[in-house]
Amino acid sequence: MAGIVRWSINPVRPSYVLHRSLLSTPAISQIPARSFRHLFSNIKPSKPLVIVAASLDVSKSTSSMQSGNTFPSEDVLEIWRSADAVCFDVDSTVCLDEGIDELADFCGAGKAVAEWTTKAMSGSIPFEEALAARLSLFNPSLSKVHDFLEKRPPRISPGIAELIKKLKAKKTDVYLVSGGFRQMIKPVALELGIPLENIFANQLLFGSSGEFIGFDIKEPTSRSGGKAVAVQHIRKVFDHKLLVMIGDGATDLEARKPGGADLFICYAGVQMREAVAVKADWLIFNFQELLSTLA
């Protein structure tokens, strides 16, 4: 089998223009990752990647409001204010869209993939099963991913840039922990000033001709419970005392395990996932709620 090369995207500083895209990716690979070399290094887009800020209105669920976790306790606030590390989910949290759904839509398999994404985020099926099934529906080539990033740049959630800037000013380490793909997350990290080594996510694999061959099954975020493993790793390796996880899905909630996150904040500003929201330590609908509590 042909070898694998690495491919990284180095966008020009973005200008803020409103863009819209939608839908996801499915793919499967049982081929040992060591047999490949990742495909990301010298290819650069012919046009600047544009990362845009946008807004989205989401109605607050009555039942979630009744749970009381929209009003944080003093203990919750104290952990949030004192945290020395914050891990953010990316899709439907840092960004307005589900990256895999957007890529699938671009490749013509949007509806089918979006249905699998809903199942994965609700926790009704194992994440690795949903990831493999989604990618297998459209098998994105390297050129398709390249074109997608040029034509449908990520839309950053309103308020996230200000929040991350504030956290960094407080010397709080920021990480992106995602079931999405590094290829699509790297431009977001660059725009938000997050070190690339602070990305914990999946990796699409391509052959030497750019054909899709799967995803790296060694990445912990490629399977159920993987975000918890990634967060536990972050906490242990970097010796963080208090760590907060912020996201919208069941995989984010899983990160609140012994040795993992001390606090799970559910962001429902894009997607309201009721089963996740009711179990959160704090349910928020915009990032200003977090920003306003920081000194």
Protein Blocks (a to p, Z undefined) as FASTA:
>chain_A
ZZddddddddddddddddddedddddddfbdfklpccddfkbccfbdcdddddddddddd
fklmmnopmpccfklmmmmmmpcbdcddfehplpmbdfklmmmmmnopmmmmmmmmmmmm
nopacfklmmmmmmmmnopafklmmmmmmmmccdddehklmmmmmmmmnopacddddfbd
fklmmmmmmmnopafklpccddddddfkopafbdcfkbmklpghklmmmmmmmmmmnopa
bdcdddfbfklmmmmcghiafbdcddfklbccfklmmmpmbdcfbfklmmmmpZZ
